[in-house]
Amino acid sequence: MLDKIPFTQDGYDKIIAEHAELTNTKRQAAVNRLARARAMGDLSENSEYQAAKEEHAFVEGRIKEIEELMRRAEISSTQSTSGIDLGNTVIVEKDGIESTYIIVGEFEADPLEKKLSSTSPIGKALLGRKIGDIVNIEVPAGTLKFKILNINK
């Protein structure tokens, strides 16, 4: 049996929405583009046909990938009061500077949005920690020292 993949409710809702968009809109658009390109004639030197074929393959591949994620998804409930858990927003202090992170499943991670995967070195080190804890985290660039200031469930 395959392992479950942890998601926050928000992250799971996003993959459901992406699946709906792909299957209801983008799939048909890719099929239509492929049909138009095929109608242009000689397929061996038809760059539009090649591009349409690649787009269709990408859409179908992404649909399959999302369906696998949906089958294996396990939505985390952040009812735990024992410390930081998946879905929590965490405010930490490092070198006198406050930063806010959201701990998410690995398929939801987005560093630009401050969404850290629970399987990343920082995410892993923060899981289960409490307000006031000092956490030393080994990362490729060295050791980071975080103080946990607040946890929003």
N, CA, C and O atoms as a GROMACS GRO file, in nm:
protein
  612
    1MET      N    1   0.084  -0.119   0.000
    1MET     CA    2   0.000   0.000   0.000
    1MET      C    3   0.089   0.126   0.000
    1MET      O    4   0.192   0.131   0.067
    2LEU      N    5   0.048   0.223  -0.074
    2LEU     CA    6   0.126   0.346  -0.085
    2LEU      C    7   0.104   0.435   0.036
    2LEU      O    8  -0.003   0.436   0.097
    3ASP      N    9   0.206   0.510   0.069
    3ASP     CA   10   0.198   0.601   0.182
    3ASP      C   11   0.100   0.714   0.156
    3ASP      O   12   0.079   0.755   0.042
    4LYS      N   13   0.040   0.760   0.262
    4LYS     CA   14  -0.049   0.876   0.253
    4LYS      C   15   0.036   1.002   0.236
    4LYS      O   16   0.150   1.007   0.280
    5ILE      N   17  -0.021   1.102   0.171
    5ILE     CA   18   0.047   1.229   0.150
    5ILE      C   19  -0.026   1.334   0.231
    5ILE      O   20  -0.144   1.360   0.207
    6PRO      N   21   0.041   1.396   0.327
    6PRO     CA   22  -0.027   1.496   0.411
    6PRO      C   23  -0.055   1.626   0.336
    6PRO      O   24   0.029   1.676   0.261
    7PHE      N   25  -0.175   1.678   0.357
    7PHE     CA   26  -0.219   1.806   0.301
    7PHE      C   27  -0.291   1.884   0.408
    7PHE      O   28  -0.353   1.828   0.498
    8THR      N   29  -0.282   2.016   0.398
    8THR     CA   30  -0.373   2.100   0.474
    8THR      C   31  -0.504   2.102   0.395
    8THR      O   32  -0.506   2.065   0.278
    9GLN      N   33  -0.613   2.144   0.457
    9GLN     CA   34  -0.740   2.151   0.385
    9GLN      C   35  -0.727   2.248   0.267
    9GLN      O   36  -0.778   2.220   0.158
   10ASP      N   37  -0.661   2.360   0.289
   10ASP     CA   38  -0.643   2.460   0.184
   10ASP      C   39  -0.564   2.402   0.066
   10ASP      O   40  -0.602   2.422  -0.049
   11GLY      N   41  -0.458   2.331   0.095
   11GLY     CA   42  -0.378   2.269  -0.010
   11GLY      C   43  -0.455   2.165  -0.088
   11GLY      O   44  -0.443   2.156  -0.211
   12TYR      N   45  -0.535   2.085  -0.019
   12TYR     CA   46  -0.617   1.984  -0.085
   12TYR      C   47  -0.722   2.050  -0.174
   12TYR      O   48  -0.746   2.005  -0.286
   13ASP      N   49  -0.783   2.156  -0.123
   13ASP     CA   50  -0.884   2.228  -0.203
   13ASP      C   51  -0.822   2.283  -0.331
   13ASP      O   52  -0.887   2.286  -0.435
   14LYS      N   53  -0.696   2.328  -0.323
   14LYS     CA   54  -0.629   2.381  -0.442
   14LYS      C   55  -0.605   2.273  -0.547
   14LYS      O   56  -0.621   2.299  -0.666
   15ILE      N   57  -0.566   2.152  -0.505
   15ILE     CA   58  -0.545   2.049  -0.606
   15ILE      C   59  -0.678   2.003  -0.666
   15ILE      O   60  -0.684   1.965  -0.783
   16ILE      N   61  -0.784   2.005  -0.587
   16ILE     CA   62  -0.917   1.971  -0.640
   16ILE      C   63  -0.958   2.074  -0.746
   16ILE      O   64  -1.009   2.038  -0.852
   17ALA      N   65  -0.934   2.203  -0.717
   17ALA     CA   66  -0.968   2.310  -0.811
   17ALA      C   67  -0.884   2.299  -0.938
   17ALA      O   68  -0.935   2.317  -1.049
   18GLU      N   69  -0.754   2.268  -0.922
   18GLU     CA   70  -0.670   2.252  -1.040
   18GLU      C   71  -0.716   2.134  -1.124
   18GLU      O   72  -0.718   2.142  -1.247
   19HIS      N   73  -0.753   2.025  -1.060
   19HIS     CA   74  -0.804   1.907  -1.131
   19HIS      C   75  -0.929   1.942  -1.210
   19HIS      O   76  -0.944   1.902  -1.326
   20ALA      N   77  -1.019   2.016  -1.147
   20ALA     CA   78  -1.143   2.056  -1.216
   20ALA      C   79  -1.112   2.144  -1.337
   20ALA      O   80  -1.171   2.125  -1.443
   21GLU      N   81  -1.021   2.238  -1.321
   21GLU     CA   82  -0.986   2.326  -1.433
   21GLU      C   83  -0.922   2.246  -1.548
   21GLU      O   84  -0.954   2.268  -1.664
   22LEU      N   85  -0.834   2.154  -1.513
   22LEU     CA   86  -0.768   2.073  -1.616
   22LEU      C   87  -0.868   1.984  -1.690
   22LEU      O   88  -0.865   1.978  -1.813
   23THR      N   89  -0.954   1.917  -1.616
   23THR     CA   90  -1.046   1.822  -1.680
   23THR      C   91  -1.164   1.892  -1.749
   23THR      O   92  -1.215   1.842  -1.848
   24ASN      N   93  -1.206   2.006  -1.697
   24ASN     CA   94  -1.323   2.074  -1.754
   24ASN      C   95  -1.289   2.176  -1.862
   24ASN      O   96  -1.373   2.207  -1.946
   25THR      N   97  -1.167   2.229  -1.862
   25THR     CA   98  -1.134   2.337  -1.954
   25THR      C   99  -1.009   2.307  -2.036
   25THR      O  100  -1.014   2.302  -2.159
   26LYS      N  101  -0.899   2.288  -1.968
   26LYS     CA  102  -0.770   2.277  -2.038
   26LYS      C  103  -0.757   2.151  -2.123
   26LYS      O  104  -0.694   2.154  -2.228
   27ARG      N  105  -0.815   2.042  -2.077
   27ARG     CA  106  -0.807   1.918  -2.155
   27ARG      C  107  -0.874   1.938  -2.291
   27ARG      O  108  -0.816   1.904  -2.394
   28GLN      N  109  -0.995   1.993  -2.290
   28GLN     CA  110  -1.067   2.014  -2.416
   28GLN      C  111  -0.996   2.114  -2.506
   28GLN      O  112  -0.993   2.097  -2.628
   29ALA      N  113  -0.938   2.219  -2.447
   29ALA     CA  114  -0.864   2.318  -2.526
   29ALA      C  115  -0.742   2.252  -2.592
   29ALA      O  116  -0.711   2.282  -2.708
   30ALA      N  117  -0.674   2.164  -2.520
   30ALA     CA  118  -0.558   2.095  -2.576
   30ALA      C  119  -0.599   2.000  -2.688
   30ALA      O  120  -0.530   1.991  -2.790
   31VAL      N  121  -0.710   1.931  -2.671
   31VAL     CA  122  -0.761   1.840  -2.774
   31VAL      C  123  -0.800   1.920  -2.899
   31VAL      O  124  -0.771   1.878  -3.011
   32ASN      N  125  -0.867   2.034  -2.879
   32ASN     CA  126  -0.907   2.119  -2.992
   32ASN      C  127  -0.785   2.171  -3.068
   32ASN      O  128  -0.783   2.171  -3.191
   33ARG      N  129  -0.683   2.216  -2.994
   33ARG     CA  130  -0.561   2.266  -3.057
   33ARG      C  131  -0.494   2.154  -3.137
   33ARG      O  132  -0.445   2.177  -3.248
   34LEU      N  133  -0.491   2.035  -3.081
   34LEU     CA  134  -0.431   1.921  -3.149
   34LEU      C  135  -0.507   1.889  -3.278
   34LEU      O  136  -0.446   1.863  -3.381
   35ALA      N  137  -0.638   1.892  -3.273
   35ALA     CA  138  -0.720   1.864  -3.392
   35ALA      C  139  -0.697   1.970  -3.500
   35ALA      O  140  -0.685   1.935  -3.618
   36ARG      N  141  -0.689   2.098  -3.462
   36ARG     CA  142  -0.664   2.205  -3.560
   36ARG      C  143  -0.527   2.187  -3.624
   36ARG      O  144  -0.512   2.204  -3.745
   37ALA      N  145  -0.429   2.154  -3.543
   37ALA     CA  146  -0.293   2.136  -3.595
   37ALA      C  147  -0.285   2.015  -3.688
   37ALA      O  148  -0.216   2.018  -3.790
   38ARG      N  149  -0.355   1.910  -3.651
   38ARG     CA  150  -0.356   1.788  -3.733
   38ARG      C  151  -0.418   1.816  -3.869
   38ARG      O  152  -0.376   1.759  -3.970
   39ALA      N  153  -0.518   1.904  -3.872
   39ALA     CA  154  -0.588   1.938  -3.996
   39ALA      C  155  -0.501   2.022  -4.091
   39ALA      O  156  -0.537   2.040  -4.208
   40MET      N  157  -0.389   2.073  -4.042
   40MET     CA  158  -0.302   2.156  -4.125
   40MET      C  159  -0.224   2.076  -4.229
   40MET      O  160  -0.162   2.135  -4.318
   41GLY      N  161  -0.225   1.946  -4.219
   41GLY     CA  162  -0.156   1.867  -4.321
   41GLY      C  163  -0.037   1.791  -4.268
   41GLY      O  164  -0.044   1.730  -4.161
   42ASP      N  165   0.073   1.795  -4.341
   42ASP     CA  166   0.195   1.719  -4.315
   42ASP      C  167   0.237   1.730  -4.168
   42ASP      O  168   0.281   1.836  -4.123
   43LEU      N  169   0.223   1.620  -4.095
   43LEU     CA  170   0.252   1.621  -3.952
   43LEU      C  171   0.401   1.615  -3.922
   43LEU      O  172   0.444   1.656  -3.814
   44SER      N  173   0.481   1.566  -4.014
   44SER     CA  174   0.624   1.549  -3.987
   44SER      C  175   0.698   1.682  -3.972
   44SER      O  176   0.798   1.688  -3.900
   45GLU      N  177   0.652   1.786  -4.038
   45GLU     CA  178   0.718   1.917  -4.028
   45GLU      C  179   0.624   2.023  -3.974
   45GLU      O  180   0.642   2.142  -4.000
   46ASN      N  181   0.525   1.981  -3.899
   46ASN     CA  182   0.425   2.074  -3.847
   46ASN      C  183   0.458   2.106  -3.701
   46ASN      O  184   0.426   2.028  -3.611
   47SER      N  185   0.523   2.220  -3.678
   47SER     CA  186   0.566   2.255  -3.542
   47SER      C  187   0.446   2.281  -3.451
   47SER      O  188   0.453   2.256  -3.331
   48GLU      N  189   0.337   2.331  -3.506
   48GLU     CA  190   0.216   2.354  -3.426
   48GLU      C  191   0.161   2.221  -3.376
   48GLU      O  192   0.114   2.211  -3.262
   49TYR      N  193   0.167   2.120  -3.460
   49TYR     CA  194   0.120   1.987  -3.420
   49TYR      C  195   0.207   1.932  -3.308
   49TYR      O  196   0.156   1.877  -3.211
   50GLN      N  197   0.340   1.947  -3.320
   50GLN     CA  198   0.431   1.899  -3.216
   50GLN      C  199   0.404   1.970  -3.083
   50GLN      O  200   0.399   1.908  -2.977
   51ALA      N  201   0.386   2.104  -3.091
   51ALA     CA  202   0.359   2.182  -2.969
   51ALA      C  203   0.225   2.143  -2.909
   51ALA      O  204   0.213   2.132  -2.787
   52ALA      N  205   0.125   2.121  -2.993
   52ALA     CA  206  -0.008   2.082  -2.944
   52ALA      C  207  -0.003   1.944  -2.879
   52ALA      O  208  -0.068   1.919  -2.777
   53LYS      N  209   0.076   1.854  -2.939
   53LYS     CA  210   0.092   1.720  -2.883
   53LYS      C  211   0.158   1.727  -2.745
   53LYS      O  212   0.118   1.657  -2.653
   54GLU      N  213   0.261   1.812  -2.733
   54GLU     CA  214   0.330   1.827  -2.605
   54GLU      C  215   0.237   1.887  -2.499
   54GLU      O  216   0.237   1.844  -2.384
   55GLU      N  217   0.159   1.987  -2.538
   55GLU     CA  218   0.065   2.049  -2.444
   55GLU      C  219  -0.038   1.946  -2.396
   55GLU      O  220  -0.068   1.939  -2.277
   56HIS      N  221  -0.091   1.868  -2.489
   56HIS     CA  222  -0.190   1.766  -2.454
   56HIS      C  223  -0.129   1.663  -2.359
   56HIS      O  224  -0.193   1.623  -2.261
   57ALA      N  225  -0.006   1.621  -2.387
   57ALA     CA  226   0.062   1.523  -2.300
   57ALA      C  227   0.085   1.583  -2.161
   57ALA      O  228   0.070   1.513  -2.060
   58PHE      N  229   0.122   1.711  -2.155
   58PHE     CA  230   0.143   1.775  -2.026
   58PHE      C  231   0.013   1.778  -1.945
   58PHE      O  232   0.013   1.744  -1.826
   59VAL      N  233  -0.096   1.818  -2.009
   59VAL     CA  234  -0.225   1.826  -1.939
   59VAL      C  235  -0.266   1.689  -1.888
   59VAL      O  236  -0.308   1.675  -1.773
   60GLU      N  237  -0.255   1.588  -1.973
   60GLU     CA  238  -0.294   1.452  -1.932
   60GLU      C  239  -0.204   1.401  -1.819
   60GLU      O  240  -0.251   1.336  -1.726
   61GLY      N  241  -0.075   1.431  -1.827
   61GLY     CA  242   0.018   1.390  -1.722
   61GLY      C  243  -0.013   1.456  -1.589
   61GLY      O  244  -0.008   1.393  -1.484
   62ARG      N  245  -0.045   1.585  -1.595
   62ARG     CA  246  -0.077   1.658  -1.471
   62ARG      C  247  -0.207   1.606  -1.411
   62ARG      O  248  -0.218   1.596  -1.289
   63ILE      N  249  -0.304   1.574  -1.494
   63ILE     CA  250  -0.431   1.517  -1.443
   63ILE      C  251  -0.401   1.387  -1.369
   63ILE      O  252  -0.452   1.365  -1.259
   64LYS      N  253  -0.320   1.301  -1.429
   64LYS     CA  254  -0.287   1.172  -1.364
   64LYS      C  255  -0.212   1.195  -1.232
   64LYS      O  256  -0.238   1.128  -1.132
   65GLU      N  257  -0.120   1.291  -1.233
   65GLU     CA  258  -0.044   1.322  -1.112
   65GLU      C  259  -0.137   1.370  -1.000
   65GLU      O  260  -0.125   1.326  -0.886
   66ILE      N  261  -0.229   1.460  -1.033
   66ILE     CA  262  -0.321   1.512  -0.932
   66ILE      C  263  -0.414   1.402  -0.883
   66ILE      O  264  -0.444   1.396  -0.763
   67GLU      N  265  -0.460   1.315  -0.972
   67GLU     CA  266  -0.548   1.205  -0.930
   67GLU      C  267  -0.477   1.113  -0.833
   67GLU      O  268  -0.538   1.061  -0.739
   68GLU      N  269  -0.347   1.091  -0.854
   68GLU     CA  270  -0.270   1.009  -0.760
   68GLU      C  271  -0.257   1.080  -0.626
   68GLU      O  272  -0.270   1.018  -0.520
   69LEU      N  273  -0.232   1.211  -0.629
   69LEU     CA  274  -0.226   1.289  -0.504
   69LEU      C  275  -0.360   1.281  -0.430
   69LEU      O  276  -0.362   1.266  -0.308
   70MET      N  277  -0.469   1.292  -0.504
   70MET     CA  278  -0.601   1.287  -0.441
   70MET      C  279  -0.627   1.150  -0.377
   70MET      O  280  -0.684   1.142  -0.268
   71ARG      N  281  -0.585   1.043  -0.445
   71ARG     CA  282  -0.604   0.907  -0.391
   71ARG      C  283  -0.526   0.887  -0.262
   71ARG      O  284  -0.573   0.819  -0.170
   72ARG      N  285  -0.408   0.947  -0.255
   72ARG     CA  286  -0.320   0.924  -0.140
   72ARG      C  287  -0.328   1.035  -0.034
   72ARG      O  288  -0.260   1.028   0.069
   73ALA      N  289  -0.409   1.136  -0.060
   73ALA     CA  290  -0.415   1.252   0.030
   73ALA      C  291  -0.470   1.215   0.168
   73ALA      O  292  -0.562   1.136   0.182
   74GLU      N  293  -0.409   1.276   0.267
   74GLU     CA  294  -0.457   1.267   0.404
   74GLU      C  295  -0.462   1.410   0.456
   74GLU      O  296  -0.359   1.476   0.473
   75ILE      N  297  -0.582   1.456   0.481
   75ILE     CA  298  -0.599   1.595   0.523
   75ILE      C  299  -0.573   1.605   0.673
   75ILE      O  300  -0.635   1.535   0.753
   76SER      N  301  -0.480   1.692   0.707
   76SER     CA  302  -0.440   1.709   0.845
   76SER      C  303  -0.541   1.797   0.919
   76SER      O  304  -0.585   1.900   0.868
   77SER      N  305  -0.576   1.754   1.038
   77SER     CA  306  -0.658   1.840   1.124
   77SER      C  307  -0.563   1.896   1.229
   77SER      O  308  -0.492   1.821   1.296
   78THR      N  309  -0.563   2.026   1.244
   78THR     CA  310  -0.468   2.090   1.335
   78THR      C  311  -0.528   2.110   1.473
   78THR      O  312  -0.526   2.221   1.528
   79GLN      N  313  -0.582   2.003   1.527
   79GLN     CA  314  -0.644   2.010   1.659
   79GLN      C  315  -0.543   1.989   1.772
   79GLN      O  316  -0.574   2.009   1.889
   80SER      N  317  -0.423   1.950   1.735
   80SER     CA  318  -0.321   1.920   1.835
   80SER      C  319  -0.283   2.045   1.914
   80SER      O  320  -0.260   2.151   1.857
   81THR      N  321  -0.277   2.031   2.045
   81THR     CA  322  -0.234   2.143   2.129
   81THR      C  323  -0.094   2.119   2.182
   81THR      O  324  -0.042   2.196   2.262
   82SER      N  325  -0.033   2.010   2.136
   82SER     CA  326   0.099   1.974   2.188
   82SER      C  327   0.214   2.050   2.122
   82SER      O  328   0.328   2.035   2.164
   83GLY      N  329   0.185   2.129   2.022
   83GLY     CA  330   0.292   2.205   1.957
   83GLY      C  331   0.260   2.230   1.811
   83GLY      O  332   0.147   2.213   1.767
   84ILE      N  333   0.361   2.270   1.738
   84ILE     CA  334   0.345   2.304   1.596
   84ILE      C  335   0.308   2.179   1.518
   84ILE      O  336   0.365   2.072   1.537
   85ASP      N  337   0.210   2.196   1.428
   85ASP     CA  338   0.159   2.086   1.348
   85ASP      C  339   0.135   2.136   1.207
   85ASP      O  340   0.141   2.257   1.181
   86LEU      N  341   0.108   2.046   1.117
   86LEU     CA  342   0.076   2.080   0.979
   86LEU      C  343  -0.041   2.177   0.975
   86LEU      O  344  -0.142   2.157   1.042
   87GLY      N  345  -0.027   2.283   0.897
   87GLY     CA  346  -0.133   2.383   0.884
   87GLY      C  347  -0.118   2.501   0.977
   87GLY      O  348  -0.188   2.601   0.962
   88ASN      N  349  -0.027   2.492   1.074
   88ASN     CA  350  -0.007   2.602   1.168
   88ASN      C  351   0.075   2.714   1.106
   88ASN      O  352   0.163   2.691   1.023
   89THR      N  353   0.043   2.837   1.147
   89THR     CA  354   0.124   2.953   1.114
   89THR      C  355   0.214   2.977   1.234
   89THR      O  356   0.168   2.983   1.347
   90VAL      N  357   0.343   2.991   1.208
   90VAL     CA  358   0.442   3.002   1.314
   90VAL      C  359   0.519   3.132   1.299
   90VAL      O  360   0.567   3.165   1.190
   91ILE      N  361   0.530   3.206   1.408
   91ILE     CA  362   0.612   3.327   1.409
   91ILE      C  363   0.738   3.295   1.487
   91ILE      O  364   0.733   3.253   1.602
   92VAL      N  365   0.853   3.314   1.420
   92VAL     CA  366   0.982   3.284   1.481
   92VAL      C  367   1.070   3.408   1.476
   92VAL      O  368   1.047   3.501   1.398
   93GLU      N  369   1.171   3.406   1.562
   93GLU     CA  370   1.271   3.512   1.562
   93GLU      C  371   1.406   3.449   1.532
   93GLU      O  372   1.445   3.350   1.594
   94LYS      N  373   1.477   3.509   1.436
   94LYS     CA  374   1.612   3.463   1.402
   94LYS      C  375   1.698   3.587   1.387
   94LYS      O  376   1.670   3.673   1.304
   95ASP      N  377   1.802   3.596   1.467
   95ASP     CA  378   1.893   3.711   1.464
   95ASP      C  379   1.820   3.843   1.484
   95ASP      O  380   1.853   3.944   1.421
   96GLY      N  381   1.720   3.843   1.572
   96GLY     CA  382   1.646   3.965   1.604
   96GLY      C  383   1.540   4.002   1.502
   96GLY      O  384   1.475   4.106   1.517
   97ILE      N  385   1.521   3.922   1.400
   97ILE     CA  386   1.422   3.951   1.295
   97ILE      C  387   1.310   3.847   1.302
   97ILE      O  388   1.335   3.727   1.305
   98GLU      N  389   1.185   3.897   1.306
   98GLU     CA  390   1.069   3.808   1.309
   98GLU      C  391   1.032   3.765   1.168
   98GLU      O  392   1.036   3.844   1.074
   99SER      N  393   0.995   3.639   1.155
   99SER     CA  394   0.948   3.583   1.029
   99SER      C  395   0.827   3.496   1.057
   99SER      O  396   0.816   3.435   1.164
  100THR      N  397   0.737   3.491   0.962
  100THR     CA  398   0.617   3.408   0.975
  100THR      C  399   0.619   3.301   0.867
  100THR      O  400   0.645   3.329   0.750
  101TYR      N  401   0.593   3.178   0.908
  101TYR     CA  402   0.589   3.064   0.816
  101TYR      C  403   0.461   2.985   0.838
  101TYR      O  404   0.404   2.986   0.947
  102ILE      N  405   0.417   2.918   0.733
  102ILE     CA  406   0.305   2.825   0.743
  102ILE      C  407   0.363   2.686   0.715
  102ILE      O  408   0.433   2.667   0.615
  103ILE      N  409   0.336   2.591   0.801
  103ILE     CA  410   0.386   2.455   0.784
  103ILE      C  411   0.281   2.378   0.703
  103ILE      O  412   0.166   2.365   0.744
  104VAL      N  413   0.324   2.326   0.586
  104VAL     CA  414   0.232   2.259   0.494
  104VAL      C  415   0.290   2.125   0.450
  104VAL      O  416   0.404   2.091   0.482
  105GLY      N  417   0.208   2.048   0.377
  105GLY     CA  418   0.256   1.923   0.318
  105GLY      C  419   0.355   1.954   0.207
  105GLY      O  420   0.359   2.065   0.156
  106GLU      N  421   0.434   1.854   0.170
  106GLU     CA  422   0.543   1.881   0.075
  106GLU      C  423   0.495   1.923  -0.063
  106GLU      O  424   0.568   1.992  -0.133
  107PHE      N  425   0.376   1.886  -0.105
  107PHE     CA  426   0.326   1.925  -0.236
  107PHE      C  427   0.262   2.064  -0.234
  107PHE      O  428   0.221   2.115  -0.338
  108GLU      N  429   0.254   2.125  -0.116
  108GLU     CA  430   0.199   2.260  -0.103
  108GLU      C  431   0.306   2.365  -0.082
  108GLU      O  432   0.278   2.485  -0.088
  109ALA      N  433   0.428   2.322  -0.059
  109ALA     CA  434   0.536   2.414  -0.024
  109ALA      C  435   0.556   2.522  -0.129
  109ALA      O  436   0.550   2.496  -0.250
  110ASP      N  437   0.578   2.644  -0.082
  110ASP     CA  438   0.604   2.758  -0.170
  110ASP      C  439   0.684   2.860  -0.090
  110ASP      O  440   0.626   2.942  -0.019
  111PRO      N  441   0.816   2.856  -0.102
  111PRO     CA  442   0.900   2.946  -0.023
  111PRO      C  443   0.867   3.094  -0.043
  111PRO      O  444   0.881   3.174   0.050
  112LEU      N  445   0.823   3.132  -0.162
  112LEU     CA  446   0.789   3.273  -0.187
  112LEU      C  447   0.669   3.318  -0.104
  112LEU      O  448   0.656   3.436  -0.070
  113GLU      N  449   0.581   3.223  -0.072
  113GLU     CA  450   0.465   3.254   0.013
  113GLU      C  451   0.489   3.217   0.158
  113GLU      O  452   0.397   3.218   0.240
  114LYS      N  453   0.614   3.183   0.191
  114LYS     CA  454   0.652   3.144   0.328
  114LYS      C  455   0.581   3.017   0.373
  114LYS      O  456   0.553   2.999   0.492
  115LYS      N  457   0.552   2.928   0.278
  115LYS     CA  458   0.491   2.798   0.308
  115LYS      C  459   0.602   2.694   0.307
  115LYS      O  460   0.658   2.663   0.201
  116LEU      N  461   0.634   2.642   0.425
  116LEU     CA  462   0.743   2.545   0.439
  116LEU      C  463   0.689   2.403   0.448
  116LEU      O  464   0.593   2.376   0.521
  117SER      N  465   0.750   2.315   0.374
  117SER     CA  466   0.713   2.175   0.379
  117SER      C  467   0.747   2.116   0.516
  117SER      O  468   0.850   2.146   0.575
  118SER      N  469   0.659   2.031   0.563
  118SER     CA  470   0.683   1.963   0.691
  118SER      C  471   0.798   1.864   0.679
  118SER      O  472   0.846   1.814   0.781
  119THR      N  473   0.844   1.835   0.558
  119THR     CA  474   0.955   1.744   0.539
  119THR      C  475   1.087   1.817   0.512
  119THR      O  476   1.192   1.754   0.499
  120SER      N  477   1.082   1.951   0.502
  120SER     CA  478   1.204   2.029   0.483
  120SER      C  479   1.280   2.033   0.616
  120SER      O  480   1.222   2.007   0.721
  121PRO      N  481   1.410   2.065   0.612
  121PRO     CA  482   1.485   2.070   0.739
  121PRO      C  483   1.423   2.165   0.841
  121PRO      O  484   1.414   2.131   0.959
  122ILE      N  485   1.380   2.284   0.799
  122ILE     CA  486   1.320   2.380   0.893
  122ILE      C  487   1.184   2.330   0.940
  122ILE      O  488   1.155   2.330   1.060
  123GLY      N  489   1.100   2.286   0.845
  123GLY     CA  490   0.966   2.236   0.881
  123GLY      C  491   0.973   2.119   0.977
  123GLY      O  492   0.899   2.115   1.076
  124LYS      N  493   1.061   2.025   0.948
  124LYS     CA  494   1.078   1.907   1.034
  124LYS      C  495   1.122   1.947   1.175
  124LYS      O  496   1.072   1.893   1.274
  125ALA      N  497   1.215   2.042   1.182
  125ALA     CA  498   1.267   2.084   1.312
  125ALA      C  499   1.163   2.159   1.395
  125ALA      O  500   1.168   2.156   1.518
  126LEU      N  501   1.069   2.227   1.328
  126LEU     CA  502   0.968   2.303   1.401
  126LEU      C  503   0.850   2.217   1.449
  126LEU      O  504   0.786   2.251   1.548
  127LEU      N  505   0.822   2.108   1.380
  127LEU     CA  506   0.708   2.023   1.418
  127LEU      C  507   0.717   1.980   1.565
  127LEU      O  508   0.822   1.934   1.611
  128GLY      N  509   0.606   1.996   1.635
  128GLY     CA  510   0.598   1.953   1.775
  128GLY      C  511   0.653   2.054   1.875
  128GLY      O  512   0.634   2.036   1.995
  129ARG      N  513   0.720   2.156   1.829
  129ARG     CA  514   0.778   2.257   1.920
  129ARG      C  515   0.670   2.349   1.973
  129ARG      O  516   0.561   2.360   1.917
  130LYS      N  517   0.704   2.418   2.084
  130LYS     CA  518   0.608   2.504   2.153
  130LYS      C  519   0.660   2.648   2.158
  130LYS      O  520   0.777   2.674   2.132
  131ILE      N  521   0.570   2.740   2.193
  131ILE     CA  522   0.607   2.881   2.209
  131ILE      C  523   0.719   2.891   2.313
  131ILE      O  524   0.711   2.830   2.419
  132GLY      N  525   0.821   2.968   2.280
  132GLY     CA  526   0.935   2.987   2.371
  132GLY      C  527   1.052   2.893   2.343
  132GLY      O  528   1.163   2.919   2.388
  133ASP      N  529   1.027   2.786   2.269
  133ASP     CA  530   1.135   2.692   2.238
  133ASP      C  531   1.241   2.759   2.151
  133ASP      O  532   1.210   2.842   2.066
  134ILE      N  533   1.366   2.723   2.175
  134ILE     CA  534   1.478   2.763   2.090
  134ILE      C  535   1.513   2.640   2.006
  134ILE      O  536   1.535   2.531   2.060
  135VAL      N  537   1.517   2.657   1.875
  135VAL     CA  538   1.541   2.544   1.786
  135VAL      C  539   1.666   2.571   1.702
  135VAL      O  540   1.673   2.673   1.632
  136ASN      N  541   1.762   2.482   1.709
  136ASN     CA  542   1.881   2.489   1.624
  136ASN      C  543   1.859   2.394   1.507
  136ASN      O  544   1.834   2.275   1.525
  137ILE      N  545   1.868   2.450   1.387
  137ILE     CA  546   1.835   2.373   1.267
  137ILE      C  547   1.957   2.367   1.175
  137ILE      O  548   2.012   2.469   1.135
  138GLU      N  549   1.998   2.245   1.144
  138GLU     CA  550   2.110   2.225   1.051
  138GLU      C  551   2.057   2.233   0.908
  138GLU      O  552   1.969   2.155   0.870
  139VAL      N  553   2.109   2.327   0.831
  139VAL     CA  554   2.077   2.341   0.689
  139VAL      C  555   2.210   2.342   0.612
  139VAL      O  556   2.316   2.359   0.672
  140PRO      N  557   2.204   2.324   0.481
  140PRO     CA  558   2.330   2.321   0.405
  140PRO      C  559   2.420   2.444   0.428
  140PRO      O  560   2.542   2.432   0.422
  141ALA      N  561   2.361   2.560   0.456
  141ALA     CA  562   2.441   2.681   0.476
  141ALA      C  563   2.496   2.694   0.617
  141ALA      O  564   2.570   2.788   0.645
  142GLY      N  565   2.460   2.603   0.706
  142GLY     CA  566   2.508   2.610   0.844
  142GLY      C  567   2.397   2.582   0.943
  142GLY      O  568   2.305   2.506   0.913
  143THR      N  569   2.405   2.642   1.061
  143THR     CA  570   2.305   2.622   1.165
  143THR      C  571   2.223   2.749   1.182
  143THR      O  572   2.277   2.858   1.195
  144LEU      N  573   2.091   2.731   1.181
  144LEU     CA  574   1.999   2.842   1.207
  144LEU      C  575   1.945   2.827   1.348
  144LEU      O  576   1.918   2.716   1.394
  145LYS      N  577   1.930   2.939   1.417
  145LYS     CA  578   1.876   2.937   1.553
  145LYS      C  579   1.746   3.017   1.553
  145LYS      O  580   1.746   3.139   1.533
  146PHE      N  581   1.634   2.947   1.575
  146PHE     CA  582   1.502   3.009   1.578
  146PHE      C  583   1.447   3.007   1.719
  146PHE      O  584   1.465   2.909   1.792
  147LYS      N  585   1.381   3.114   1.758
  147LYS     CA  586   1.303   3.115   1.881
  147LYS      C  587   1.157   3.124   1.838
  147LYS      O  588   1.121   3.211   1.759
  148ILE      N  589   1.074   3.035   1.889
  148ILE     CA  590   0.932   3.033   1.852
  148ILE      C  591   0.858   3.135   1.938
  148ILE      O  592   0.853   3.124   2.060
  149LEU      N  593   0.800   3.235   1.870
  149LEU     CA  594   0.729   3.342   1.939
  149LEU      C  595   0.580   3.317   1.949
  149LEU      O  596   0.518   3.350   2.050
  150ASN      N  597   0.522   3.259   1.846
  150ASN     CA  598   0.377   3.238   1.847
  150ASN      C  599   0.339   3.126   1.749
  150ASN      O  600   0.408   3.102   1.650
  151ILE      N  601   0.230   3.060   1.781
  151ILE     CA  602   0.175   2.953   1.695
  151ILE      C  603   0.027   2.981   1.678
  151ILE      O  604  -0.046   2.990   1.776
  152ASN      N  605  -0.016   2.995   1.554
  152ASN     CA  606  -0.159   3.012   1.524
  152ASN      C  607  -0.212   2.884   1.463
  152ASN      O  608  -0.168   2.843   1.356
  153LYS      N  609  -0.305   2.822   1.531
  153LYS     CA  610  -0.361   2.693   1.486
  153LYS      C  611  -0.461   2.713   1.376
  153LYS      O  612  -0.518   2.616   1.326
   0.00000   0.00000   0.00000
